[in-house]
Amino acid sequence: MKNLFYFIIIIIISASIIYIDETFSPHKIFQIISPTEFFIDTNKNHIFDETEPIKIENIYFIQLDKNPQEFTTLSYSEKLFLNYKANQYTQYLLKNKFVSLNNNEILINNEKYTDLLLASGFFYTSNQESKTNVLNKLKEFNLDDYVLLNTKSKKYHKLSCPEGHKSKNFKIIKKEFLETNNKPCKACIDNIASQIEENLPENIPYNESLKKENIEVFFLDLNTSFKPSKTCTTQACKKLKSEIDNAQNTIDFAIYGINNQPEIFNAIINAYNRGIKIRWVCDFDKDDQSYYKDTLELKKIIKTFNTDEIYDNENRSAIMHNKFFIIDNKKVFTGSSNITSTDFTGFNANFALLIDSANLAEVFKQEFEQMYNGKFHTHKVKNQAQTIQLNPNTKITAFFSPQDKVLTKQIIPYIQKAEKYIYIPIFFITKKELITELTNAHNKGVEIKIINDATNATSPHSIHKQLRLNGIEVKTENYAGKMHSKTIIIDDKYSIIGSMNFSNNGEKRNDENMLIIEDKEITQFLKSSFLHLWNKIPNKYLTTDPRPESIESLGSCSDGIDNDFDGKIDSKDKGCFI
C-alpha cells in the first residue's frame, strides 16, 4: 500500500513537470498573419505546422474595410495610420520571439500579450472605454507630419494618396526623416519641401564659434548630425586637433574618456611619437574599466597616466568627470564635451572653449598635478581661486569640484544678482537649492528659460517638474542627441561653462571644472546659441517630456544609440512604435 502511494505521488509530480514544461517553456513564433493571428510551435517539434494557428479572440485592431460604428468617422488616412502602427507594434512584440502559453494566454516575459496590445492604444475590445482609448491615441499624432515612403522606388506620398497604397513596399515615416534621394509624388505633394520649410520654428541667427583676443568659444548644435560620427567636422574638434598637432613641448589632459574620435586619438598618439611629453588622467571604475572603450586603447600606448580608483565609503559614487587639455603650459581647451562621436560632432549640444593664457593654464595645471599624483575627489586640497584679466573686456575665474562648492558658493550668487534673464541649457539638474533661487529670481521678474535633457527628465531626482510648477519655463529637448551642456547665461554679462552637472555628485564628489566668464560679447554669443536651441523645440514640451527613444524624439529611432539606456536600440525599443 505504501509503495502504491509513492507510485501515485511520482505520477502526479511527473505529470506536473510535463505540464509546467509544456505550459511555461518557450514556444517559437513561426509566422505572423496579423496582430491577432499567427502560428506558434505549440508541439515543439521545431517544424512549421499549418495546424498550429493561434487566433486572439475579442481583441481587435483598425481595419481599412470594416470596423464598429465608433470608427466610421475616421478618414482613410487615419485608419491606415492606426493599422500600420498596430502591425508594426505586433512585429516588435512577436517577430523572431519565443513566447509562453498558460491557460490559452500568450505570455511575453510573463506579461499577457493581450494586455500589451490594449496598453499600446492601437487595439480595442467591445468595451467602449477601449475604443475611446484608440481615438485618444490617434490625437497624439499629427498625421500631417507623416508620409508614405515606397522603400523600393524611394518615392513618398501623402497618407491619403491612392498611388502610395498600391505598393506593398511602403512604410509610414515622419517627414523629418526623409533623405535627399527620396522624391515626392508629383500627383499629391509636389511642394512638400516648401511645406516642411514653412513649418520650421522661427530661426534665431547663431554662429558656430566666436573668436576674440586670447579666447575662442565653440557651439556644438544639437542634432546638426542625426547620427554620431567618427569624423572631425565641427570647429571645436578641428581646433583641438590643430592644437595637439602644433604642440611644442607638453600636453596634460584630464578627460572622462575618449571613444570613436580617431582623428583626436591619432593626433595624441602622433604627438607622443614625435616626443611631446604627454600626461593624462581619466575615469576608471573599480574593475579598471572605462565607460569609453578607446580610453583603454590609449592606456596601452601612453602609460604616463593616473586614474581615480578611490573606493572608500565617502567617494563610492564619485567620478573623474573633467574635460580639459593644457597645451604647452599656455593654452587651455575645456567645456562640456567628452571626446566622443556623440559629443564632439554636433549630435549632442555642447559648448567648448580655447583660452590662450599662461596664467589660466597654471591654475588648471595645479588641479591636474594633484590628480596625476593620485589625489582625486575629496582627497584633493583647494586651489586658491584667481580672477584673470584675459583682455580688456574679459575676466575669467576657474573653479573645481568638490573643493570649491561650485554651485552653492560660486554660481548661486550670480543667480541672485540677475536682473534681466537667466538661460540654462543643462544635461542634469537635480540640485534642490536651485528651486528656491530660480523661483526667487522668477518672482523678481527675471526671465528664466531652461532646456533639459530628455533622458534625465525621466530621473525621479530631476527638479524640472517642480520648477515648472513654480512658473518657470522648462523645455525638454525632443532630439536623438542629448542636451549635454552645463551652462548658465546671465544678463548679457556672465557666462558659466564647464563639465559639472547641477547635481550633488557634481558639486560634492566628482572631479569637475567650471569657468565663470565676465564678457558681454561671449555672453551674447551663448545667448543666441541658446535661443536657437530653444526655438528648435516645440512649445508642447514646456509641459510634457518626450520619451528619449521614441517617435517623439527626432532621429532617436534610427541613430543606432540606446538613448534611454534600457538595453534596446531603435526598432527593438518599444518607444519607437507607440
C-alpha positions in Angstrom: 0.0 0.0 0.0 2.9 2.3 0.9 4.6 1.6 -2.5 1.3 2.3 -4.3 1.1 5.7 -2.5 4.7 6.6 -3.6 3.9 5.5 -7.1 0.9 7.8 -7.3 2.9 10.7 -6.0 5.6 10.1 -8.6 3.0 10.0 -11.4 1.4 13.3 -10.2 4.8 15.0 -9.9 5.9 13.8 -13.4 2.6 15.0 -14.9 3.0 18.3 -13.2 6.6 18.7 -14.6 5.4 17.8 -18.1 2.5 20.3 -17.8 4.8 23.1 -16.5 7.3 22.3 -19.2 4.7 22.4 -22.0 3.0 25.4 -20.5 5.8 27.8 -19.5 8.7 26.8 -21.7 9.3 28.9 -24.7 7.4 28.4 -28.0 8.7 29.9 -31.2 6.6 32.2 -33.3 6.7 30.8 -36.8 4.6 33.2 -38.8 2.6 36.4 -38.1 -0.5 36.7 -40.2 -2.0 39.7 -38.4 -1.7 41.2 -34.9 -4.3 38.7 -33.7 -3.5 35.7 -35.7 -0.2 33.8 -36.0 1.4 30.4 -35.9 3.2 29.1 -32.8 5.2 25.9 -32.5 2.9 24.5 -29.8 4.0 20.9 -30.2 7.7 22.0 -30.0 8.8 19.9 -33.0 10.6 22.9 -34.5 8.8 22.4 -37.7 6.3 24.8 -39.3 2.9 23.1 -39.0 -0.2 24.8 -40.5 -2.4 23.1 -37.9 -0.9 25.3 -35.2 -2.6 28.7 -35.7 -3.3 30.9 -32.8 -6.2 33.4 -33.0 -6.7 36.0 -30.4 -10.4 36.4 -29.7 -12.2 39.6 -28.6 -9.2 41.9 -29.3 -9.4 44.0 -32.5 -7.4 46.4 -34.5 -8.4 49.1 -37.0 -9.0 47.6 -40.4 -9.4 49.6 -43.6 -12.7 48.0 -44.7 -14.6 47.1 -41.6 -14.8 48.5 -38.1 -17.5 49.2 -35.5 -19.7 52.3 -35.6 -17.3 54.3 -33.4 -14.6 54.3 -36.1 -16.7 55.0 -39.2 -15.9 58.7 -38.9 -12.2 58.1 -39.3 -10.7 59.1 -42.6 -8.8 56.6 -44.7 -5.5 58.2 -43.7 -6.3 57.8 -40.0 -7.3 54.2 -40.5 -4.2 53.4 -42.5 -2.0 55.1 -39.8 -3.6 53.1 -36.9 -3.5 49.9 -38.9 0.2 50.4 -39.8 1.1 51.2 -36.2 -0.8 48.2 -34.9 1.0 45.8 -37.3 4.4 47.5 -36.6 3.9 47.1 -32.8 3.0 43.4 -33.3 6.2 42.9 -35.2 8.1 44.5 -32.4 6.4 42.1 -29.8 6.5 38.9 -31.8 8.9 38.7 -34.7 11.6 36.1 -34.1 10.5 35.8 -30.5 9.6 32.9 -28.1 6.5 33.1 -26.0 5.0 31.0 -23.2 1.5 29.6 -23.0 -0.7 29.5 -19.9 -4.4 28.6 -20.0 -4.6 29.7 -23.6 -2.9 33.0 -22.7 0.2 34.0 -24.6 2.9 35.4 -22.3 5.8 37.6 -23.3 8.3 37.9 -20.5 5.5 36.9 -18.1 3.1 39.7 -19.4 -0.1 38.8 -21.2 0.1 39.5 -24.9 -3.5 40.8 -24.9 -2.7 43.3 -22.0 0.3 44.6 -24.0 -1.9 45.1 -27.1 -4.5 47.1 -25.2 -1.9 49.1 -23.4 -0.4 50.3 -26.6 -3.6 52.1 -27.6 -3.8 50.6 -31.1 -6.2 47.8 -30.2 -9.6 47.7 -28.7 -12.3 45.4 -27.3 -16.1 45.6 -27.3 -15.7 47.9 -24.3 -16.4 51.5 -25.1 -13.6 52.8 -23.0 -11.0 50.8 -25.1 -12.4 52.3 -28.3 -12.1 55.8 -26.8 -8.5 55.0 -25.9 -7.8 54.3 -29.6 -9.3 57.6 -30.6 -7.3 59.4 -27.9 -4.2 57.7 -29.0 -4.7 59.0 -32.6 -4.8 62.5 -31.2 -1.2 62.1 -30.0 0.0 62.2 -33.7 -0.2 65.0 -36.2 -0.7 63.0 -39.4 0.4 65.9 -41.5 3.9 65.2 -40.2 3.9 61.7 -41.8 4.2 60.4 -45.4 4.1 57.1 -47.1 7.5 56.1 -48.4 7.9 53.4 -51.0 11.1 51.7 -49.9 11.7 50.3 -53.3 11.2 53.4 -55.5 12.2 55.9 -52.8 9.1 58.0 -53.7 7.0 59.4 -51.0 3.3 60.3 -50.9 0.6 61.8 -48.6 -1.1 59.2 -46.4 -4.3 59.7 -48.5 -2.6 59.2 -51.9 -4.0 56.2 -53.8 -0.7 55.8 -55.6 1.1 55.3 -52.4 -1.1 52.4 -51.3 -0.7 50.4 -54.5 2.7 49.1 -53.5 3.4 46.6 -50.7 6.8 48.2 -50.1 5.6 51.3 -48.3 6.2 52.4 -44.7 5.0 55.4 -42.8 7.7 57.8 -41.6 8.0 61.3 -40.4 8.9 64.0 -42.9 12.0 64.9 -40.9 13.5 61.5 -41.7 13.2 61.8 -45.5 16.6 61.6 -47.2 17.9 63.5 -50.1 17.3 60.6 -52.5 13.6 60.5 -51.6 11.5 62.2 -54.2 7.9 63.4 -53.8 4.9 62.0 -55.7 4.0 64.8 -58.1 0.4 63.8 -58.1 -0.1 64.5 -54.4 2.8 66.6 -52.9 4.8 68.4 -55.5 5.5 71.2 -53.0 6.2 69.2 -49.8 9.7 70.6 -49.4 8.4 74.1 -49.2 5.7 73.0 -46.8 8.3 71.5 -44.5 10.4 74.7 -44.6 7.3 76.8 -43.8 6.6 74.7 -40.7 10.0 75.0 -39.2 10.2 77.1 -36.0 11.4 80.7 -36.2 15.2 80.7 -36.9 17.4 82.6 -34.4 20.7 83.6 -36.1 23.7 81.9 -34.5 27.3 81.1 -35.2 29.3 78.0 -34.5 32.2 79.9 -33.0 33.3 83.3 -31.6 36.9 84.4 -31.7 38.2 87.2 -29.6 41.6 88.1 -28.3 43.0 85.2 -26.3 39.8 83.2 -26.4 37.6 81.2 -28.8 34.2 79.8 -27.9 32.5 76.9 -29.8 28.9 75.9 -30.0 28.1 72.3 -30.9 24.5 72.4 -32.1 22.0 69.7 -31.0 21.4 67.2 -33.9 23.3 69.0 -36.6 24.0 65.4 -37.4 21.2 62.9 -36.7 23.8 60.2 -36.1 27.0 60.0 -34.1 30.1 60.4 -36.3 33.7 59.5 -36.2 34.7 62.4 -38.4 36.2 65.6 -37.0 33.9 68.1 -38.8 33.0 70.6 -36.1 35.1 73.7 -35.5 35.6 72.6 -31.9 37.0 69.3 -32.9 39.2 70.8 -35.6 40.6 73.3 -33.2 41.5 70.8 -30.6 43.2 68.6 -33.2 45.1 71.6 -34.5 46.4 72.5 -31.0 47.5 68.9 -30.4 49.2 68.7 -33.8 51.1 72.0 -33.1 52.1 71.4 -29.5 55.8 72.0 -29.0 56.6 70.5 -25.6 53.8 69.2 -23.3 50.2 68.1 -23.3 48.5 67.4 -20.0 44.8 66.4 -20.1 42.0 65.2 -17.9 39.1 63.5 -19.6 36.2 61.4 -18.6 37.0 59.2 -21.7 37.6 59.1 -25.4 35.7 57.0 -28.0 35.2 56.8 -31.7 37.1 60.0 -32.4 40.1 58.6 -34.4 41.4 62.0 -35.6 41.8 63.2 -32.0 43.0 59.8 -30.8 45.6 59.6 -33.6 46.7 63.2 -33.0 47.5 62.4 -29.4 49.5 59.3 -30.4 51.3 61.2 -33.2 52.3 63.9 -30.7 53.5 61.3 -28.3 55.6 59.6 -31.0 57.2 62.8 -32.1 58.5 63.4 -28.5 55.8 65.6 -26.9 55.6 64.9 -23.2 52.1 63.7 -22.6 50.5 63.0 -19.2 46.8 62.3 -18.6 44.2 61.4 -16.0 40.9 59.7 -16.7 37.9 57.9 -15.0 38.1 54.2 -14.4 35.9 52.0 -12.3 36.9 49.5 -9.6 37.4 46.9 -12.2 39.9 49.1 -14.1 37.4 49.7 -16.9 36.4 52.9 -18.6 32.9 53.8 -19.9 34.6 54.5 -23.2 36.5 51.7 -24.9 39.1 53.8 -26.7 40.3 55.1 -23.3 41.5 51.5 -22.7 43.4 51.5 -26.0 45.1 54.8 -25.2 46.1 53.4 -21.8 48.0 50.6 -23.5 50.1 53.1 -25.6 50.7 56.1 -23.3 51.4 54.8 -19.8 52.0 58.2 -18.2 48.6 58.4 -16.7 46.6 58.1 -13.5 43.0 57.2 -12.6 40.6 57.9 -9.8 40.4 54.4 -8.4 39.5 55.6 -4.9 36.7 53.4 -3.4 36.1 54.4 0.2 32.6 55.0 1.5 32.9 58.7 1.0 33.7 58.5 -2.7 31.9 55.4 -3.8 29.8 57.3 -6.4 32.5 59.8 -7.5 33.9 60.1 -11.0 36.7 62.0 -12.7 34.4 64.0 -15.0 36.8 66.8 -16.1 37.2 67.7 -19.8 40.3 69.8 -20.3 43.6 69.9 -22.1 46.6 72.1 -21.2 48.9 72.7 -24.2 52.5 73.8 -23.7 51.5 75.3 -20.3 50.0 78.3 -22.0 46.6 77.2 -23.6 43.5 75.5 -22.1 40.9 73.7 -24.1 37.8 72.9 -22.0 34.0 72.8 -21.9 31.2 70.2 -21.6 32.2 67.9 -24.5 33.6 64.5 -24.0 35.9 63.4 -26.8 33.3 61.1 -28.3 31.3 60.5 -31.5 28.2 61.9 -29.8 29.6 64.9 -28.0 32.2 66.3 -30.4 30.2 66.1 -33.7 27.1 68.1 -33.5 24.9 65.2 -32.3 24.8 66.4 -28.7 24.6 70.0 -27.7 27.8 71.3 -26.0 29.9 74.4 -25.6 33.8 74.4 -25.6 36.5 77.0 -25.3 40.1 77.5 -26.2 41.8 80.1 -23.9 45.4 81.4 -24.6 46.6 82.3 -21.1 49.6 81.0 -19.3 48.1 82.3 -16.0 44.9 80.2 -16.6 47.0 77.2 -17.7 48.9 77.4 -14.4 45.6 77.3 -12.5 44.4 74.2 -14.4 47.9 72.6 -14.0 47.7 72.9 -10.2 44.5 70.9 -10.3 45.9 68.4 -12.9 49.1 67.8 -10.8 47.0 66.8 -7.8 45.1 64.2 -9.8 48.2 63.0 -11.7 49.9 62.4 -8.3 47.0 60.3 -7.0 44.7 62.8 -5.2 41.1 62.8 -6.5 37.7 63.9 -5.3 37.6 64.9 -1.6 41.3 63.9 -1.2 42.5 67.0 -3.1 43.3 70.3 -1.5 41.7 73.6 -2.5 43.5 75.8 -5.0 43.4 79.5 -4.5 40.8 80.9 -7.0 42.2 83.6 -9.2 40.3 86.0 -11.4 42.4 86.5 -14.6 42.0 89.6 -16.8 42.2 87.8 -20.1 41.9 91.0 -22.2 40.5 94.5 -21.5 36.9 93.2 -21.8 37.2 89.6 -20.5 37.6 88.4 -16.9 37.7 84.7 -16.2 37.8 82.6 -13.0 38.3 78.8 -12.7 36.7 76.7 -10.0 37.0 73.0 -9.3 34.8 70.4 -7.6 34.5 69.3 -5.0 36.7 71.7 -3.1 35.1 75.0 -4.4 31.5 74.1 -3.7 31.0 75.4 -7.2 27.2 75.5 -7.3 26.4 76.7 -3.8 29.3 79.1 -3.2 30.1 80.3 -6.7 27.1 80.0 -9.1 24.1 80.8 -6.8 25.4 84.3 -6.0 25.3 85.1 -9.7 21.7 83.8 -9.9 20.8 86.0 -7.0 22.1 89.2 -8.7 20.5 88.5 -12.1 18.3 91.4 -13.3 17.0 90.6 -16.8 17.3 86.9 -17.7 18.9 83.5 -16.8 19.1 80.9 -19.6 20.3 77.4 -18.7 21.0 74.6 -21.2 21.7 71.6 -18.9 22.2 67.9 -19.1 21.2 67.1 -15.5 19.5 69.3 -13.0 18.8 67.8 -9.5 20.2 70.3 -7.0 17.2 71.3 -4.9 18.7 74.6 -3.8 18.2 75.8 -7.4 14.4 75.5 -6.9 14.5 78.3 -4.3 17.0 80.5 -6.0 15.5 80.3 -9.5 12.0 80.7 -8.1 13.1 83.8 -6.2 14.6 85.3 -9.4 11.5 84.4 -11.4 9.3 86.2 -8.8 11.5 89.3 -9.1 10.7 89.5 -12.8 13.8 87.8 -14.2 13.1 85.9 -17.4 14.2 82.2 -16.9 14.4 79.6 -19.6 15.8 76.1 -19.1 16.4 73.4 -21.7 16.5 70.0 -20.1 17.8 66.7 -21.5 15.0 64.1 -22.3 16.8 61.1 -20.8 17.5 62.8 -17.5 14.0 64.2 -17.4 12.9 60.7 -16.6 15.0 60.7 -13.4 13.0 60.9 -10.2 15.7 63.2 -8.9 15.2 65.8 -11.7 13.8 69.1 -10.3 12.4 70.4 -13.6 8.8 69.5 -12.9 8.9 71.4 -9.6 10.4 74.4 -11.4 7.5 74.3 -13.9 5.0 74.2 -11.1 6.7 77.4 -9.8 6.1 79.2 -13.1 9.5 78.7 -14.6 9.7 77.8 -18.3 11.5 74.5 -18.8 11.6 72.8 -22.2 12.7 69.2 -22.6 14.5 68.6 -25.8 13.0 66.2 -28.4 16.0 65.1 -30.4 18.1 61.9 -30.6 21.1 63.8 -29.3 21.4 64.9 -25.7 21.4 68.4 -24.2 24.8 67.8 -22.8 25.7 71.4 -22.0 26.4 72.5 -18.4 26.0 76.3 -18.9 24.3 79.4 -17.4 23.9 82.6 -19.3 23.0 85.8 -17.4 22.1 89.4 -18.3 24.5 89.7 -21.3 27.2 89.8 -18.7 28.1 86.5 -17.2 28.7 83.1 -18.8 29.2 79.9 -16.7 30.6 77.0 -18.6 32.2 73.7 -17.6 32.0 70.0 -17.0 29.8 70.0 -13.9 26.1 68.9 -14.0 24.0 70.7 -11.4 23.7 67.8 -9.0 25.0 66.7 -5.6 27.6 64.4 -7.1 28.8 67.2 -9.5 29.3 69.6 -6.6 30.3 67.4 -3.7 32.1 64.3 -5.1 33.2 64.4 -8.7 36.3 66.0 -10.1 34.9 68.8 -12.2 35.9 72.2 -13.6 33.8 75.3 -14.2 34.6 78.7 -15.6 32.8 82.0 -14.8 33.4 84.5 -17.5 32.5 88.2 -17.4 32.3 89.3 -21.0 29.3 90.9 -22.9 30.2 89.6 -26.4 30.7 86.0 -25.2 27.5 86.0 -23.2 25.5 87.3 -26.2 27.1 84.6 -28.3 25.9 81.9 -25.9 22.5 83.6 -25.6 21.9 83.4 -29.4 23.0 79.8 -29.3 20.6 79.0 -26.5 17.7 80.8 -28.2 18.4 78.8 -31.4 18.1 75.6 -29.4 15.0 76.8 -27.6 13.2 77.6 -30.8 14.1 74.1 -32.2 12.0 72.5 -29.5 8.1 72.6 -29.8 6.3 74.5 -27.1 4.3 71.4 -26.2 7.5 70.2 -24.4 7.1 73.1 -21.9 4.5 71.0 -20.1 5.4 67.4 -21.1 8.6 65.4 -21.6 9.2 63.5 -24.8 10.5 59.9 -24.4 14.2 59.9 -25.2 14.0 56.9 -27.5 10.7 57.2 -29.3 8.8 58.6 -32.2 8.6 61.9 -30.2 12.4 62.4 -30.2 13.6 63.2 -33.7 16.1 60.7 -35.0 16.2 58.6 -31.9 14.7 55.5 -33.6 17.4 55.5 -36.3 20.6 56.7 -34.7 22.0 53.3 -33.5 22.1 54.6 -29.9 20.4 53.3 -26.8 19.1 56.8 -25.9 17.2 55.8 -22.8 19.7 53.2 -21.5 17.2 50.3 -21.4 19.3 47.9 -23.4 17.2 48.2 -26.5 18.1 50.2 -29.6 15.9 51.8 -32.3 13.5 49.2 -33.7 13.9 47.0 -30.7 12.7 49.8 -28.4 9.0 49.9 -27.6 9.1 53.7 -27.7 9.7 53.6 -31.5 6.3 52.1 -32.1 3.9 53.7 -29.6 
